[in-house]
Amino acid sequence: MINNVTVITDNLDYLLWGRMAQGEPGGVLLTLLMAAGAAVLALAGGVLLAGIAWRYGGTVRRLLFIWAELIRGIPLIFVIFWLYFLLPIITGRDLPGAVTVTFALAWFTSAAVLHTTYAGLQALPGGQREAAMAGGFSTWQMLRLVLLPQAMRNVLPSYVGLFIALLKDTSLAFIVNVPELTTVAGQVNSRVQVYPTAIFIFTGLVYYLLCSSLGWLVTRRPRGRGRSATAYQ
């Protein structure tokens, strides 16, 4: 039992930070960096696309949802592989593996954010839109100042679920040898070759703590009233 704990404590710095001292973050730190970067990009991109789908019907909306369904129907591991090899060709330069995985996670998750945000917009009472129009708002002002704040607040639990899944999906970066938590845990296990159970129980516990902490932080977030169209009636 003591040896099981020792294998974790002896490699704890590497599991948490990777080779941060040499300027190469890894482990838990890199997992969090990739998850945070992908979450910001996915939220911004997904909300923007949802606004476009809400504003423009017909062909534009259908094309956006076809794109979203296509992305959601492809295993994430394929998206990571494609972007890992495709982005360097497009940009004409080698990109860090963590960057390409972050873009892949963001691209994949933005499709789900699109669906979630659009559903939130559609669920708002029609009176909100009518009140904003009566208040003299343009279509984009109404969307940006009145409807989106309410829709995003209403679908916050869905966002949390998406971003928890995104955090766990960072573990797929091991397939392109990005040194996030799962990869460095595998490296430690390959080097030690004695206590794989302890190493991977620790890894699973870290993921659980990260995901549950994210959910806890959001549920503890103060609920402001926010602006709504009723304020302009």
Beta strands, then each sheet from edge to edge (+ up, - down):
strand 1: 18-19
strand 2: 24-25
sheet 1: 1+ 2-
end
